[in-house]
Amino acid sequence: MSGPDRSAFARRHAVALCIVFLALLALAGLRGNAFAGLAGVAGLAWVIWAHLERN
């Protein structure tokens, strides 16, 4: 028996993180909250950087 497909798990995890950080950006846009906006941008940048480092 083979183990779980780690690349599929990592891809789903990255997509979930992107959705969370995009939600932070949407919240920042609706509320005018600069901290949520910065957290969303930093989070998205981190997910993209981690994806590029992996490839």
Legacy VTK file of the C-alpha trace (Angstrom):
# vtk DataFile Version 3.0
C-alpha trace
ASCII
DATASET POLYDATA
POINTS 55 float
0.000 0.000 0.000
1.249 3.444 -0.836
0.980 6.405 1.489
-1.195 9.446 0.966
-0.489 11.699 -1.990
1.461 14.486 -0.316
1.506 16.759 -3.350
-2.301 16.746 -3.556
-2.508 17.461 0.179
-0.023 20.326 -0.144
-1.960 21.754 -3.077
-5.257 21.661 -1.147
-3.554 23.237 1.856
-2.121 26.055 -0.283
-5.525 26.700 -1.868
-7.167 26.822 1.568
-4.540 29.287 2.808
-5.050 31.469 -0.271
-8.797 31.537 0.399
-8.184 32.571 4.023
-5.800 35.355 3.017
-8.147 36.545 0.252
-10.931 36.659 2.846
-8.680 38.859 5.000
-8.165 41.163 2.022
-11.926 41.298 1.406
-12.510 42.097 5.082
-9.909 44.835 4.883
-11.649 46.304 1.858
-15.058 46.246 3.516
-13.952 47.535 6.903
-11.027 49.723 5.912
-8.820 47.708 8.270
-5.196 48.252 7.274
-3.906 45.443 9.520
-6.148 42.847 7.859
-5.045 44.119 4.457
-1.373 43.823 5.340
-1.920 40.355 6.803
-3.728 39.270 3.632
-1.031 40.606 1.319
1.776 39.136 3.436
-0.010 35.790 3.637
-0.592 35.592 -0.104
3.022 36.546 -0.768
4.159 33.822 1.644
2.009 31.138 -0.036
3.227 32.157 -3.512
6.866 32.253 -2.366
6.578 28.821 -0.726
5.036 27.408 -3.905
7.806 28.848 -6.082
10.514 27.586 -3.700
9.031 24.091 -3.846
9.141 23.950 -7.642
LINES 1 56
55 0 1 2 3 4 5 6 7 8 9 10 11 12 13 14 15 16 17 18 19 20 21 22 23 24 25 26 27 28 29 30 31 32 33 34 35 36 37 38 39 40 41 42 43 44 45 46 47 48 49 50 51 52 53 54
